[in-house]
């Protein structure tokens, strides 16, 4: 971390040879040149190795047994040498000025140790407009991050100081691992926002993790329960977290009622958190 302008770009990948080359090329074509590219192959069994071999002299490459995206990103962080870290999912890609515009922004706004750009969505090969709930915000956005993840890993750049402070990705989360990390980050740090669409975020393909796991709110509730234990939550923040837990548990409870084969754990937990929420309302004054 001797170079304050160096960016470590981390691409985790697993059986995505079809899109990996596009992602790698989008990094190598950046107009900002002070970066290192680190690719973590998380145990791929397709022809990923052929893609890696093609670009082996232009990046640092590490291979491991399949451990999940959080494990792969954390290995990239362990190997990184840059002062700043940028992530790129191997099915997404950057526009050429992504890093340049981010570093210009950070040079002009030294109060931020984390920032992200806006993004374009590509679904099933067609460009689509994100829904309003996915709108990005800047500043102190902890409460805005509670409903769902509004910080995209492929769009963000983070100073190493943040990981040293709040920790890295929680590897016990098979999905929503970014949601969980950004809750920890936004609780303590403001987020810069550059309202330029400098990444293309793809979706709709069968290997997306969000398609692999049912009831994504299960993992968001886990993340919210984890952040609820944070000693530095204000009364207002605690109330907001409890409200969100109750909202998500009600959704999960209704989902379970429609599918009796699912675990019957949400209604008892919902009753517990509704009681906590009622107590919190009674004790909170503004």
C-alpha positions, -999 to +999 in steps of 0.1 A: +000+000+000+029+024-006+012+038-037-019+058-028-032+056-064-028+019-070-060-001-074-062-039-070-089-053-093-103-086-081-122-109-104-136-141-087-148-167-112-164-201-113-172-219-145-178-187-164-153-190-193-180-177-216-180-143-200-146-142-182-126-130-212-150-100-217-146-091-180-107-093-182-106-073-214-127-046-198-102-042-170-071-043-193-087-016-215-091+009-187-078+044-194-065+045-158-034+024-158-022+022-122-038-011-113-031-047-108-055-074-120-060-104-097-082-133-110-093-160-085-104-193-101-127-208-076-123-244-087-137-241-123-142-273-143-149-256-177-123-241-200-115-212-177-078-222-177-076-215-214-088-180-209-064-175-180-035-188-200-042-163-228-038-133-204-014-148-179+013-122-184-011-093-178-025-104-144-019-123-112-038-156-110-046-179-082-066-211-082-083-229-053-108-256-045-144-244-049-151-223-018-177-198-029-176-162-040-168-148-006-139-171-001-126-162-036-129-124-030-113-128+004-083-146-012-081-117-036-080-093-008-053-113+009-032-112-022-039-075-031-012-049-030-032-018-039-043+010-016-077+007-032-097-024-041-122-028-069-142-059-076-156-072-108-179-102-111-169-123-140-203-120-157-202-082-156-179-057-174-166-022-172-167+007-195-131+020-203-132+051-181-146+034-150-115+035-129-104+069-142-136+086-133-137+069-099-101+080-090-109+115-102-139+115-079-119+103-049-092+129-055-119+156-054-138+141-024-112+129+001-139+124+027-149+091+010-131+058+015-158+039-005-177+050-036-195+035-065-208+044-100-242+039-115-248+009-138-265-004-168-285-036-166-283-063-193-309-091-190-311-120-214-291-099-239-313-069-237-308-036-219-335-030-192-342-002-167-336-011-130-366-007-107-370+022-084-361+001-054-326-004-069-319+033-070-284+042-057-277+068-031-247+086-017-238+098+018-248+080+050-270+054+035-271+026+062-309+027+065-314+028+027-293-004+025-317-024+048-343-035+023-319-049-002-284-045-016-280-012-034-242-013-036-230-034-065-197-052-060-187-046-097-194-008-093-176-002-060-141+009-051-130+006-014-099+017+005-081-010+023-086+009+056-122-002+055-115-039+054-089-035+081-117-018+102-149-038+096-135-071+082-140-089+049-168-110+034-185-134+057-179-168+041-209-184+060-232-165+036-236-184+003-256-155-010-263-119+001-227-118+013-223-083-003-255-071+014-241-082+048-207-066+042-222-033+030-244-031+062-212-032+083-195-007+061-224+019+057-229+018+095-195+034+099-187+051+066-204+074+041-205+062+005-196+084-025-218+081-056-208+090-092-240+091-112-225+078-144-233+044-158-198+030-160-204-007-156-227-032-173-243-056-149-256-088-166-284-111-154-309-137-163-284-166-168-290-199-151-259-199-129-267-168-110-266-174-072-299-157-067-315-184-088-298-212-068-312-204-034-349-199-025-360-172+000-331-148-003-346-129+026-335-157+048-300-145+044-309-109+047-326-116+080-293-133+092-274-103+082-298-080+099-297-101+131-259-099+129-258-061+126-284-058+154-257-070+178-235-040+168-229-020+200-228+013+180-263+012+166-283+043+175-318+040+188-331+051+154-309+026+136-320-002+159-356+006+153-350+006+115-333-028+116-361-043+137-387-029+113-369-045+084-365-079+101-402-080+109-410-070+073-389-098+059-401-124+084-437-116+075-428-123+038-410-155+047-439-166+069-464-160+040-441-179+017-439-208+041-478-209+043-479-214+005-453-242+007-459-264+037-428-284+030-405-255+040-392-251+076-417-238+100-393-214+118-404-180+107-437-175+126-421-181+161-392-158+151-416-132+138-435-132+171-402-127+189-392-097+168-426-081+168-424-081+206-389-066+204-401-040+179-430-030+202-406-026+231-382-006+210-411+018+199-421+022+235-385+031+246-375+053+217-383+090+218-374+116+191 
